[in-house]
């Protein structure tokens, strides 16, 4: 089977996850048009996921309800889990993908970098210090929680570095835009790649 044949199927996936803490339905399309439909109890996360989908040219639909009367932790964490699971399933055998990407994104005074290896080896490194612990009602430590669970479930190596910035909103926004652009590049099909881009023969 040629690489073209192996990726001719739609690279889309969906998942439903219901626990005592959250109720989530999420669908994700790798080869999309940047369209998102987002209904969660965490407005700032809605904004970040919209940026992620738009700049990654992904199609993303999320309906999520959670115990935000306690805090946003469980909802943010579980959406990260669901997004990672759908990415992994949508990519299938990963034949023909570029695999790696490194992207810098500025947002006014802030600069973020995201490096991805679609490796089937989950690992997460995070270097970010924010001026504020809150953006509106959103706790900034939840950015780490979301990205960590996303990388774990997607089984990717993900490095996130916020090089500098003064405005916490801008810094986090740069991260999610860079995540979208880097993931788009790493999952894109390179016609020169025969099979999977690994000397092991599998990813």
SEKETOR-69952 format. One record per residue: x, y, z of N, C-alpha, C, O in turn; residue in one letter; residue number from 1. Coordinates in Angstrom, 2 decimals, always signed. Atoms other than C-alpha are relative to their C-alpha. Last residue first. Layout:
! residues N
     nc1     nc2     nc3    cac1    cac2    cac3     cc1     cc2     cc3     oc1     oc2     oc3 residu num
       X       Y       Z       X       Y       Z       X       Y       Z       X       Y       Z      A NUM
...
***
This chain:
! residues 203
     nc1     nc2     nc3    cac1    cac2    cac3     cc1     cc2     cc3     oc1     oc2     oc3 residu num
   +0.12   -1.10   -0.95   +6.07   +4.64  +15.54   -1.17   -0.33   +0.94   -1.47   +0.45   +1.84      X 203
   +1.33   -0.23   -0.61   +7.24   +1.66  +13.53   +0.09   +1.25   +0.86   +1.17   +1.63   +1.32      X 202
   +1.06   +0.51   +0.85  +10.06   +0.80  +11.11   -1.39   +0.15   +0.55   -2.37   -0.15   -0.12      X 201
   +0.59   +1.21   -0.61  +12.75   +1.16  +13.75   -1.06   -0.64   -0.87   -1.36   -1.83   -0.73      X 200
   -0.84   +1.13   +0.38  +14.69   +3.55  +11.48   -0.50   -1.30   +0.63   -0.12   -2.39   +0.20      X 199
   -0.75   +0.57   -1.11  +11.78   +5.94  +11.92   +0.83   -1.17   -0.51   +0.35   -1.98   -1.31      X 198
   -1.33   -0.62   -0.10   +9.86   +8.24   +9.58   +0.76   -0.47   +1.24   +0.97   +0.29   +2.18      X 197
   -0.06   -0.93   -1.12   +6.98   +5.81   +8.90   +1.42   +0.56   +0.11   +2.38   -0.13   -0.23      X 196
   +0.35   +0.63   -1.26   +6.32   +4.22   +5.52   +0.01   +1.02   +1.12   -0.51   +2.13   +0.96      X 195
   +0.51   +1.34   +0.32   +8.15   +5.97   +2.73   -0.25   -0.74   +1.31   +0.67   -0.96   +2.09      X 194
   -0.12   +0.98   -1.08   +8.53   +9.68   +3.44   -0.64   -1.31   -0.43   -1.82   -1.35   -0.78      X 193
   -1.31   +0.65   +0.08   +9.07  +11.71   +0.27   +0.17   -1.10   +1.04   +1.03   -1.96   +0.91      X 192
   +0.01   +1.08   +1.00   +5.36  +12.47   -0.01   +1.34   -0.71   -0.15   +1.40   -1.80   -0.72      X 191
   -1.13   -0.29   +0.88   +5.53  +14.42   +3.28   +0.09   -1.14   -1.01   +0.40   -2.27   -0.63      X 190
   -0.52   +1.09   +0.82   +2.16  +14.30   +5.04   +1.11   +0.53   -0.91   +0.95   +1.53   -1.60      X 189
   +0.23   -0.14   +1.43   +1.45  +16.79   +7.80   +0.71   -1.10   -0.77   +1.71   -1.65   -0.31      X 188
   +0.94   +1.02   +0.48   +1.37  +15.57  +11.39   -0.26   +0.09   -1.50   -0.98   -0.74   -2.05      X 187
   -0.49   +1.34   -0.34   +4.50  +17.42  +12.54   -0.90   -1.10   -0.55   -0.41   -2.19   -0.87      X 186
   -1.19   +0.35   +0.78   +3.54  +20.61  +10.70   +0.45   -1.43   +0.25   +0.77   -2.15   -0.70      X 185
   +0.37   +0.04   +1.42   +0.00  +20.80  +12.06   +1.19   -0.43   -0.85   +1.06   -1.27   -1.74      X 184
   +0.67   +1.28   +0.20   +1.26  +19.91  +15.54   -0.45   -0.15   -1.45   -0.39   -1.25   -2.00      X 183
   -0.98   +1.08   -0.06   +3.76  +22.76  +15.41   -0.66   -1.36   -0.25   -0.10   -2.20   -0.96      X 182
   -0.86   -0.04   +1.18   +1.21  +25.32  +14.21   +0.99   -1.17   -0.02   +1.23   -1.77   -1.07      X 181
   +0.76   +0.28   +1.22   -1.40  +24.35  +16.78   +0.88   -0.06   -1.22   +0.78   -1.00   -2.02      X 180
   +0.39   +1.41   -0.04   +1.05  +24.19  +19.66   -0.77   -0.39   -1.26   -0.51   -1.44   -1.84      X 179
   -1.17   +0.77   +0.40   +2.52  +27.54  +18.64   -0.29   -1.49   +0.01   +0.18   -2.22   -0.86      X 178
   -0.19   -0.22   +1.43   -0.93  +29.14  +18.80   +1.18   -0.82   -0.52   +1.09   -1.44   -1.58      X 177
   +1.03   +0.77   +0.70   -1.52  +27.51  +22.18   +0.05   +0.22   -1.51   -0.22   -0.71   -2.27      X 176
   -0.20   +1.44   -0.15   +1.80  +28.71  +23.60   -1.02   -0.78   -0.82   -0.65   -1.70   -1.55      X 175
   -1.10   +0.37   +0.89   +1.46  +32.25  +22.20   +0.26   -1.50   +0.06   +0.58   -2.11   -0.96      X 174
   +0.52   -0.02   +1.36   -1.93  +32.54  +23.92   +1.07   -0.40   -1.00   +0.79   -1.15   -1.94      X 173
   +0.73   +1.26   +0.17   -0.34  +31.49  +27.20   -0.59   -0.08   -1.41   -0.60   -1.15   -2.01      X 172
   -0.96   +1.10   -0.07   +2.23  +34.29  +26.96   -0.69   -1.36   -0.23   -0.19   -2.20   -0.97      X 171
   -0.76   +0.07   +1.25   -0.28  +36.89  +25.80   +0.93   -1.21   -0.03   +1.08   -1.87   -1.06      X 170
   +0.93   +0.40   +1.07   -2.62  +36.15  +28.70   +0.75   -0.16   -1.31   +0.58   -1.16   -2.01      X 169
   +0.24   +1.44   -0.12   +0.28  +36.32  +31.16   -0.94   -0.52   -1.08   -0.71   -1.60   -1.63      X 168
   +1.44   +0.18   -0.17   +1.40  +39.75  +29.97   -0.31   -1.50   -0.02   -0.03   -2.19   -1.00      X 167
   +0.43   -0.75   -1.17   +5.09  +40.47  +30.51   -1.47   -0.21   +0.32   -1.89   -0.09   +1.47      X 166
   +1.29   -0.66   +0.13   +6.76  +38.02  +28.14   -0.31   +0.76   +1.28   +0.28   +0.49   +2.32      X 165
   +0.18   -1.23   -0.78   +9.79  +35.81  +27.74   -1.39   +0.56   -0.25   -2.11   +0.10   -1.13      X 164
   -1.30   -0.65   -0.13  +11.11  +32.53  +26.38   -0.07   +1.29   +0.81   +0.81   +1.58   +1.62      X 163
   +0.38   -1.41   +0.12   +7.98  +30.49  +27.00   +1.27   +0.80   +0.28   +1.72   +0.88   +1.43      X 162
   -0.87   -0.99   -0.62   +9.24  +26.99  +26.30   -0.61   +1.39   -0.25   -0.81   +1.80   -1.39      X 161
   +0.61   -1.34   +0.07   +7.06  +23.97  +25.57   +0.90   +0.95   +0.78   +1.20   +0.73   +1.95      X 160
   -0.76   -0.97   -0.76   +8.56  +20.55  +24.79   -0.62   +1.38   -0.23   -0.85   +1.78   -1.37      X 159
   +0.41   -1.40   +0.11   +6.26  +17.74  +23.70   +0.86   +0.85   +0.92   +0.90   +0.63   +2.13      X 158
   -0.96   -0.78   -0.77   +7.18  +14.13  +23.00   -0.30   +1.47   -0.26   -0.33   +1.92   -1.40      X 157
   -0.96   -0.83   +0.72   +4.05  +12.41  +21.76   +1.01   +0.55   +0.98   +0.75   +0.62   +2.18      X 156
   -1.28   +0.72   +0.09   +1.97   +9.54  +23.10   +0.96   +0.74   -0.93   +1.54   +0.18   -1.86      X 155
   -0.33   +0.01   +1.43   -1.32  +11.36  +22.40   +1.25   -0.83   -0.27   +1.52   -1.21   -1.40      X 154
   +1.00   +0.80   +0.70   -2.48  +10.39  +25.90   +0.25   -0.07   -1.50   -0.07   -1.07   -2.14      X 153
   +0.02   +1.37   -0.50   +0.69  +11.57  +27.62   -0.96   -0.86   -0.80   -0.60   -1.97   -1.22      X 152
   -1.19   +0.69   +0.50   +1.12  +14.69  +25.48   +0.00   -1.47   +0.41   +0.37   -2.34   -0.38      X 151
   +0.09   +0.10   +1.46   -2.46  +15.82  +26.16   +1.17   -0.79   -0.56   +0.97   -1.72   -1.34      X 150
   +0.93   +1.09   +0.26   -2.17  +15.03  +29.87   -0.21   -0.20   -1.50   -0.38   -1.33   -1.97      X 149
   -0.58   +1.26   -0.46   +0.97  +17.17  +30.16   -0.92   -1.17   -0.34   -0.46   -2.18   -0.87      X 148
   -1.01   +0.42   +0.98   -0.46  +19.99  +28.03   +0.62   -1.34   +0.37   +0.90   -2.16   -0.50      X 147
   +0.60   +0.31   +1.30   -3.64  +20.31  +30.10   +1.03   -0.58   -0.96   +0.81   -1.63   -1.57      X 146
   +0.83   +1.20   -0.16   -1.93  +20.11  +33.49   -0.59   -0.45   -1.33   -0.58   -1.63   -1.66      X 145
   -0.87   +1.17   -0.15   +0.78  +22.57  +32.49   -0.82   -1.27   +0.06   -0.49   -2.26   -0.60      X 144
   -0.61   +0.15   +1.32   -1.82  +25.08  +31.31   +0.92   -1.22   +0.00   +0.88   -2.03   -0.92      X 143
   +0.78   +0.96   +0.77   -3.70  +24.39  +34.55   +0.49   -0.12   -1.45   +0.15   -1.09   -2.13      X 142
   -0.61   +1.32   -0.14   -0.93  +26.12  +36.50   -0.75   -1.07   -0.79   -0.22   -2.14   -1.04      X 141
   -1.00   +0.25   +1.04   -2.26  +29.39  +35.04   +0.68   -1.36   +0.14   +1.19   -1.88   -0.86      X 140
   -1.26   +0.16   -0.70   -5.45  +29.35  +37.11   +1.08   -0.44   -0.98   +0.91   -1.44   -1.68      X 139
   -0.78   +1.18   +0.40   -8.39  +30.66  +35.08   +1.34   -0.01   +0.72   +2.05   +0.99   +0.73      X 138
   +0.24   +1.05   -0.99  -10.84  +33.06  +36.80   +0.83   -1.24   -0.27   +0.73   -2.23   +0.47      X 137
   +1.41   +0.04   -0.35   -9.52  +36.09  +34.92   -0.20   -1.02   +1.11   +0.44   -0.93   +2.16      X 136
   +0.48   -0.82   +1.11   -6.01  +35.07  +33.98   -1.52   -0.02   +0.12   -2.15   -1.02   -0.22      X 135
   +1.37   +0.06   +0.50   -4.58  +33.90  +37.30   -0.12   +0.84   -1.26   +0.50   +1.89   -1.39      X 134
   +0.50   +1.36   -0.19   -1.18  +33.03  +38.72   -1.42   -0.17   -0.51   -1.95   -1.28   -0.52      X 133
   +1.21   +0.13   -0.81   +0.31  +36.22  +37.29   -0.40   -1.46   +0.11   -0.19   -2.24   -0.82      X 132
   +0.07   -1.09   -0.98   +3.79  +37.09  +35.99   -1.17   -0.13   +0.96   -1.10   +0.31   +2.11      X 131
   +0.97   -1.03   +0.32   +4.06  +33.67  +34.33   -0.02   +1.09   +1.08   +0.12   +0.78   +2.26      X 130
   +0.23   -0.73   -1.25   +7.12  +31.45  +34.40   -0.88   +1.20   -0.33   -0.50   +2.09   -1.08      X 129
   +0.82   -1.21   +0.07   +7.30  +28.84  +31.66   -0.15   +0.58   +1.39   -0.45   -0.13   +2.35      X 128
   -0.79   -1.09   -0.56   +9.60  +25.94  +30.85   -0.80   +1.29   -0.17   -0.79   +1.90   -1.24      X 127
   +0.73   -1.28   -0.06   +7.68  +22.73  +30.28   +0.86   +1.04   +0.70   +1.26   +0.85   +1.85      X 126
   -0.87   -0.97   -0.66   +9.02  +19.33  +29.26   -0.64   +1.38   -0.12   -1.14   +1.75   -1.18      X 125
   +0.38   -1.41   -0.03   +6.63  +16.50  +28.43   +1.02   +0.80   +0.79   +1.35   +0.46   +1.93      X 124
   -0.90   -0.76   -0.88   +7.29  +12.92  +27.38   -0.38   +1.47   -0.09   -0.75   +1.95   -1.16      X 123
   +0.53   -1.19   -0.67   +5.13  +10.26  +25.76   +1.01   +0.62   +0.95   +1.55   -0.05   +1.83      X 122
   -0.69   -0.01   -1.29   +7.07   +7.93  +23.46   -0.44   +1.26   +0.75   +0.11   +2.34   +0.51      X 121
   +0.55   +1.12   -0.77   +4.88   +7.09  +20.45   +0.76   -0.19   +1.32   +0.68   -1.25   +1.94      X 120
   -0.99   +1.05   -0.20   +7.21   +9.51  +18.63   -0.55   -1.32   +0.54   +0.14   -2.34   +0.50      X 119
   +1.10   +0.97   -0.04   +5.16  +12.31  +17.18   +0.66   -1.39   +0.06   +0.78   -2.08   -0.95      X 118
   -0.38   +1.23   +0.66   +8.06  +14.61  +18.09   -1.16   -0.98   +0.17   -1.47   -1.40   +1.28      X 117
   +0.78   +1.23   -0.04   +7.01  +18.14  +18.90   +0.74   -1.11   -0.72   +1.34   -0.90   -1.77      X 116
   -0.72   +1.01   +0.76   +8.77  +21.39  +19.78   -0.71   -1.33   +0.19   -1.02   -1.72   +1.32      X 115
   +0.50   +1.36   -0.21   +6.76  +24.41  +20.91   +0.75   -0.93   -0.94   +0.83   -0.69   -2.14      X 114
   -0.51   +1.01   +0.92   +8.30  +27.87  +21.33   -0.59   -1.36   +0.38   -0.63   -1.72   +1.56      X 113
   +0.10   +1.40   -0.43   +6.73  +30.92  +22.94   +0.52   -0.91   -1.10   +0.44   -0.59   -2.29      X 112
   -0.51   +0.93   +1.00   +7.54  +34.63  +22.66   -0.03   -1.41   +0.57   +0.54   -1.67   +1.63      X 111
   -0.27   +1.37   -0.45   +5.68  +37.40  +24.48   +0.50   -0.86   -1.16   +0.13   -0.65   -2.32      X 110
   -1.30   +0.04   -0.68   +5.86  +41.16  +23.79   +0.44   -1.42   +0.40   +1.57   -1.62   +0.84      X 109
   -0.46   -1.29   -0.50   +3.09  +41.12  +21.13   +1.37   -0.17   +0.68   +2.34   -0.53   +0.01      X 108
   +1.28   -0.65   -0.27   +2.24  +37.47  +20.73   +0.32   +1.30   +0.70   +0.49   +1.35   +1.92      X 107
   +0.07   -1.20   -0.84   +5.23  +35.85  +19.10   -1.45   +0.41   +0.22   -2.31   +0.20   -0.64      X 106
   +1.12   -0.90   +0.25   +5.20  +32.23  +17.88   +0.10   +1.21   +0.93   +0.19   +1.05   +2.14      X 105
   +0.02   -1.19   -0.85   +8.24  +29.99  +17.51   -1.21   +0.84   -0.38   -1.49   +1.04   -1.56      X 104
   +0.65   -1.24   +0.42   +7.70  +26.54  +15.98   +0.14   +1.07   +1.08   -0.13   +0.81   +2.25      X 103
   -0.37   -1.00   -1.00   +9.65  +23.30  +16.07   -0.48   +1.35   -0.49   -0.13   +1.79   -1.58      X 102
   +0.24   -1.42   +0.29   +8.30  +20.27  +14.25   +0.51   +0.84   +1.15   +0.47   +0.42   +2.31      X 101
   -0.61   -1.03   -0.85   +9.00  +16.55  +13.97   -0.47   +1.40   -0.41   -0.83   +1.65   -1.56      X 100
   -0.35   +0.44   -1.35   +6.95  +13.58  +12.67   +0.49   +1.12   +0.90   +0.01   +1.25   +2.02      X  99
   -1.31   -0.61   -0.20   +6.85  +14.56   +8.98   +0.60   -0.35   +1.36   +1.82   -0.43   +1.51      X  98
   -0.02   -1.29   -0.70   +4.01  +12.10   +8.47   +1.43   +0.54   +0.12   +2.40   -0.21   +0.03      X  97
   -0.11   -1.19   +0.85   +4.04   +9.49   +5.71   +0.09   +1.31   +0.72   +0.28   +2.34   +0.08      X  96
   -0.79   +0.09   +1.23   +2.75   +6.55   +7.74   -0.01   +1.33   -0.75   -1.06   +1.94   -0.93      X  95
   -0.93   -1.14   +0.14   +1.47   +7.52  +11.17   +0.86   -0.08   -1.26   +1.87   +0.62   -1.34      X  94
   -1.35   +0.57   +0.04   -0.16   +4.09  +11.75   +1.10   +1.05   -0.21   +2.29   +0.73   -0.17      X  93
   -0.12   +1.39   +0.45   -3.41   +5.73  +12.85   +1.43   -0.50   +0.05   +2.11   -0.37   +1.07      X  92
   -1.25   +0.16   +0.77   -3.12   +9.51  +13.12   +0.23   -1.44   -0.45   +1.01   -1.67   -1.37      X  91
   +0.15   -0.59   +1.34   -6.78   +9.90  +14.14   +1.24   -0.23   -0.86   +1.12   -0.41   -2.07      X  90
   +0.83   +0.88   +0.83   -6.40   +7.48  +17.05   -0.10   +0.53   -1.42   -0.06   -0.25   -2.38      X  89
   -0.69   +1.27   +0.19   -3.47   +9.36  +18.59   -0.79   -0.93   -0.93   -0.22   -1.56   -1.82      X  88
   -1.14   -0.21   +0.90   -5.11  +12.73  +18.05   +0.68   -1.33   -0.30   +0.96   -1.64   -1.45      X  87
   +0.51   -0.12   +1.36   -8.39  +11.49  +19.56   +1.12   +0.25   -1.00   +1.07   -0.25   -2.12      X  86
   +0.50   +1.29   +0.48   -6.69  +10.21  +22.70   -0.48   +0.09   -1.45   -0.22   -0.81   -2.25      X  85
   -1.12   +0.88   +0.27   -4.70  +13.41  +23.18   -0.43   -1.34   -0.57   +0.18   -1.85   -1.51      X  84
   -0.65   -0.51   +1.21   -7.80  +15.57  +22.86   +1.19   -0.88   -0.38   +1.38   -1.18   -1.56      X  83
   +0.82   +0.33   +1.17   -9.66  +13.40  +25.35   +0.64   +0.47   -1.30   +0.60   -0.24   -2.30      X  82
   -0.02   +1.45   +0.21   -6.90  +13.56  +27.96   -0.75   -0.37   -1.28   -0.24   -1.13   -2.10      X  81
   -1.33   +0.35   +0.49   -6.52  +17.33  +27.57   +0.13   -1.48   -0.29   +0.70   -1.87   -1.31      X  80
   +0.01   -0.43   +1.40  -10.29  +17.71  +27.94   +1.37   -0.27   -0.62   +1.45   -0.70   -1.78      X  79
   +0.69   +1.03   +0.78  -10.02  +15.60  +31.10   -0.14   +0.39   -1.47   -0.15   -0.48   -2.34      X  78
   -0.77   +1.23   +0.08   -7.37  +17.84  +32.66   -0.67   -1.01   -0.94   -0.01   -1.60   -1.80      X  77
   -1.16   -0.28   +0.85   -9.21  +21.08  +31.90   +0.82   -1.27   -0.22   +1.21   -1.57   -1.35      X  76
   +0.48   -0.25   +1.36  -12.49  +19.74  +33.31   +1.16   +0.23   -0.96   +1.19   -0.33   -2.05      X  75
   +0.45   +1.25   +0.60  -10.88  +18.21  +36.39   -0.44   +0.19   -1.44   -0.16   -0.66   -2.30      X  74
   -1.05   +1.00   +0.20   -8.90  +21.33  +37.28   -0.49   -1.22   -0.76   +0.09   -1.58   -1.79      X  73
   -0.02   +0.38   +1.42  -11.52  +24.05  +36.75   +0.89   -1.22   -0.29   +0.95   -1.69   -1.42      X  72
   -0.91   -0.84   +0.78  -12.42  +24.40  +40.44   +0.04   -0.55   -1.42   -0.69   -1.50   -1.74      X  71
   -1.18   +0.29   -0.82  -14.90  +23.04  +42.99   +1.17   +0.82   -0.54   +1.70   +1.70   +0.15      X  70
   +0.33   -0.60   -1.29  -17.96  +24.68  +41.40   +1.11   -0.28   +1.01   +1.27   +0.45   +1.99      X  69
   -0.73   -1.27   -0.13  -16.19  +23.78  +38.17   -0.41   +0.76   +1.25   +0.21   +1.77   +1.58      X  68
   +0.25   -0.50   -1.34  -17.40  +20.21  +38.60   +0.78   +1.29   +0.26   +1.61   +1.37   +1.17      X  67
   -0.78   +0.54   -1.11  -17.52  +19.49  +34.91   -0.31   +0.68   +1.30   -1.13   +1.60   +1.37      X  66
   +0.54   -0.51   -1.25  -19.39  +19.90  +31.65   +0.78   -0.66   +1.13   +1.10   -1.85   +1.08      X  65
   -0.53   +0.46   -1.28  -17.79  +19.50  +28.28   -0.69   +0.69   +1.15   -0.88   +1.91   +1.16      X  64
   +1.09   -0.28   -0.93  -18.88  +19.71  +24.66   +0.42   -0.58   +1.34   +0.63   -1.79   +1.45      X  63
   -0.05   +0.40   -1.40  -15.88  +19.98  +22.37   -1.28   +0.41   +0.71   -1.69   +1.56   +0.65      X  62
   +1.29   -0.21   -0.65  -15.66  +20.11  +18.60   +0.08   -0.56   +1.41   +0.45   -1.72   +1.62      X  61
   +0.09   +0.40   -1.39  -12.37  +20.58  +16.81   -1.38   +0.33   +0.55   -1.87   +1.45   +0.43      X  60
   +1.42   -0.10   -0.32  -11.52  +20.80  +13.12   -0.18   -0.60   +1.40   +0.19   -1.74   +1.65      X  59
   +0.69   +1.20   -0.46   -7.82  +21.46  +12.77   -1.49   +0.28   +0.12   -1.90   +1.43   +0.29      X  58
   +0.90   +0.45   +1.06   -6.09  +24.14  +10.70   -0.63   -1.35   +0.34   -0.75   -2.24   -0.51      X  57
   -0.43   +1.33   +0.43   -3.35  +24.38  +13.34   -0.80   -0.53   -1.17   -0.49   -1.60   -1.70      X  56
   -1.36   -0.11   +0.50   -3.76  +28.15  +13.73   +0.60   -1.35   -0.40   +1.61   -1.39   -1.10      X  55
   -0.12   -0.95   +1.10   -7.52  +27.98  +13.99   +1.39   +0.00   -0.60   +1.55   -0.05   -1.82      X  54
   +0.63   +0.55   +1.19   -7.68  +24.84  +16.11   +0.20   +0.90   -1.21   +0.49   +0.42   -2.31      X  53
   -0.68   +1.23   +0.38   -5.17  +26.06  +18.69   -0.56   -0.57   -1.30   +0.19   -0.92   -2.21      X  52
   -1.27   -0.40   +0.62   -6.70  +29.55  +18.77   +0.77   -1.21   -0.51   +1.30   -1.19   -1.63      X  51
   +0.37   -0.64   +1.26  -10.17  +28.10  +19.43   +1.25   +0.45   -0.75   +1.34   +0.26   -1.97      X  50
   +0.26   +1.09   +0.93   -8.66  +25.83  +22.07   -0.43   +0.53   -1.37   -0.12   -0.07   -2.40      X  49
   -1.28   +0.60   +0.39   -7.18  +28.87  +23.83   -0.20   -1.14   -1.00   +0.59   -1.27   -1.94      X  48
   -0.76   -0.96   +0.80  -10.47  +30.79  +23.84   +1.31   -0.62   -0.49   +1.66   -0.46   -1.66      X  47
   +0.68   -0.12   +1.30  -12.46  +27.81  +25.06   +0.80   +0.89   -0.94   +1.01   +0.56   -2.10      X  46
   -0.41   +1.17   +0.77   -9.82  +27.32  +27.76   -0.70   -0.03   -1.35   -0.09   -0.41   -2.35      X  45
   -1.36   -0.26   +0.48  -10.44  +30.90  +28.93   +0.53   -1.19   -0.81   +1.23   -0.99   -1.80      X  44
   -0.07   -0.94   +1.13  -14.19  +30.28  +29.07   +1.41   +0.24   -0.54   +1.59   +0.31   -1.75      X  43
   -1.24   -0.73   -0.26  -14.01  +27.15  +31.28   +0.23   +0.97   -1.17   +0.85   +0.58   -2.16      X  42
   +0.23   -0.88   -1.13  -17.48  +25.58  +31.56   +1.21   +0.87   +0.33   +1.23   +1.56   +1.35      X  41
   -0.49   +0.51   -1.28  -17.18  +24.12  +28.11   -0.32   +1.01   +1.08   -0.77   +2.12   +0.82      X  40
   +0.93   -0.28   -1.09  -18.93  +24.53  +24.78   +0.54   -0.67   +1.25   +0.30   -1.86   +1.49      X  39
   -0.48   +0.24   -1.35  -16.55  +24.78  +21.86   -1.03   +0.42   +1.02   -1.44   +1.59   +1.07      X  38
   +1.25   -0.18   -0.73  -17.32  +24.44  +18.18   +0.27   -0.40   +1.44   +0.48   -1.58   +1.73      X  37
   +0.21   +0.57   -1.32  -14.11  +24.90  +16.20   -1.40   +0.32   +0.52   -1.94   +1.39   +0.26      X  36
   +1.32   -0.28   -0.55  -13.27  +25.39  +12.54   -0.14   -0.67   +1.36   +0.19   -1.84   +1.51      X  35
   -0.11   -0.95   -1.10   -9.63  +25.60  +11.50   -1.31   +0.37   +0.64   -1.42   +1.43   +1.26      X  34
   -0.01   -1.35   +0.54  -10.10  +24.04   +8.08   +0.06   +1.05   +1.11   -0.15   +2.24   +0.85      X  33
   +1.20   -0.80   -0.02   -9.44  +20.39   +8.81   +0.17   +1.36   -0.63   +1.03   +1.57   -1.49      X  32
   -0.05   -0.72   +1.28   -6.89  +17.73   +8.12   -1.25   +0.85   -0.17   -2.09   +0.60   -1.03      X  31
   -1.35   -0.49   +0.26   -6.31  +16.57  +11.70   +0.02   +0.89   -1.24   +0.63   +1.96   -1.22      X  30
   -0.41   +0.30   +1.37   -9.98  +16.28  +12.62   +1.33   +0.63   -0.30   +1.49   +1.85   -0.20      X  29
   -1.19   -0.70   +0.48  -10.92  +16.10  +16.31   +0.33   -0.47   -1.41   +0.40   -1.67   -1.67      X  28
   -0.40   +0.52   +1.31  -14.14  +15.18  +18.07   +1.10   +0.88   -0.56   +1.12   +2.09   -0.36      X  27
   -1.00   -0.76   +0.75  -14.84  +15.63  +21.78   +0.28   -0.70   -1.32   +0.46   -1.91   -1.37      X  26
   +0.03   +0.55   +1.35  -17.70  +14.63  +24.07   +0.92   +0.88   -0.85   +0.77   +2.10   -0.88      X  25
   -0.64   -0.62   +1.16  -17.07  +15.26  +27.75   -0.27   -0.79   -1.26   -0.18   -2.02   -1.27      X  24
   +0.74   +0.65   +1.08  -18.90  +14.66  +31.04   +0.42   +0.69   -1.29   +0.06   +1.85   -1.53      X  23
   +0.18   -0.66   +1.29  -16.77  +15.50  +34.06   -0.83   -0.85   -0.96   -0.94   -2.06   -0.80      X  22
   -0.47   -1.38   -0.03  -16.30  +14.76  +37.78   -0.29   +0.77   -1.28   -0.51   +1.98   -1.24      X  21
   +0.76   -0.70   -1.05  -18.17  +11.51  +38.45   +0.35   +1.48   +0.05   -0.32   +2.26   +0.73      X  20
   -0.41   +0.41   -1.34  -16.81  +10.34  +35.12   -0.90   +0.69   +1.01   -1.83   +1.41   +0.65      X  19
   +0.89   -0.42   -1.08  -17.95  +10.46  +31.52   +0.49   -0.59   +1.31   +0.65   -1.80   +1.45      X  18
   -0.57   +0.36   -1.31  -15.62  +10.38  +28.53   -0.93   +0.55   +1.08   -1.17   +1.75   +1.16      X  17
   +0.89   -0.44   -1.07  -16.85  +10.36  +24.93   +0.58   -0.51   +1.32   +0.95   -1.67   +1.43      X  16
   +0.00   +0.74   -1.25  -14.34  +10.18  +22.11   -1.04   +0.60   +0.93   -1.32   +1.80   +0.91      X  15
   +0.85   -0.59   -1.04  -14.06  +11.21  +18.49   +0.02   -0.90   +1.22   +0.28   -2.10   +1.14      X  14
   +0.34   +0.89   -1.10  -11.57  +10.66  +15.71   -0.90   +0.74   +0.98   -0.92   +1.97   +1.03      X  13
   +0.92   -0.58   -0.98  -10.58  +12.10  +12.37   -0.27   -1.03   +1.09   -0.13   -2.24   +0.87      X  12
   -0.71   +0.08   -1.28   -7.80  +11.44   +9.88   -0.82   +0.75   +1.06   -0.50   +1.88   +1.44      X  11
   +0.10   -1.24   -0.78  -10.08  +10.79   +6.93   +0.69   -0.18   +1.34   +0.43   -1.15   +2.05      X  10
   +1.12   -0.01   -0.93   -8.81   +7.84   +4.96   +0.00   +1.33   +0.75   +1.04   +1.97   +0.91      X   9
   +1.16   -0.50   +0.72   -6.45   +8.64   +2.10   -1.24   +0.01   +0.89   -2.18   +0.75   +0.63      X   8
   +0.50   -1.21   -0.66   -3.51   +8.35   +4.48   -1.22   +0.57   -0.71   -1.66   +1.68   -0.41      X   7
   +0.12   +0.22   -1.44   -2.61   +4.73   +3.67   -0.55   +1.22   +0.72   -1.10   +1.08   +1.81      X   6
   +1.14   +0.84   -0.31   -3.36   +5.16   -0.02   -0.23   -0.10   +1.50   -1.37   -0.08   +1.97      X   5
   +1.21   -0.73   +0.38   -1.01   +8.12   -0.37   -1.24   -0.80   +0.34   -2.21   -0.26   +0.86      X   4
   +0.26   -0.97   -1.05   +1.68   +6.28   +1.56   -1.28   +0.75   -0.29   -2.07   +1.00   +0.61      X   3
   -0.79   -1.22   +0.07   +1.38   +3.43   -0.91   -0.33   +0.91   +1.17   -1.36   +0.74   +1.83      X   2
   +0.85   -1.19   +0.00   +0.00   +0.00   +0.00   +0.89   +1.25   +0.00   +1.84   +1.32   +0.77      X   1
***
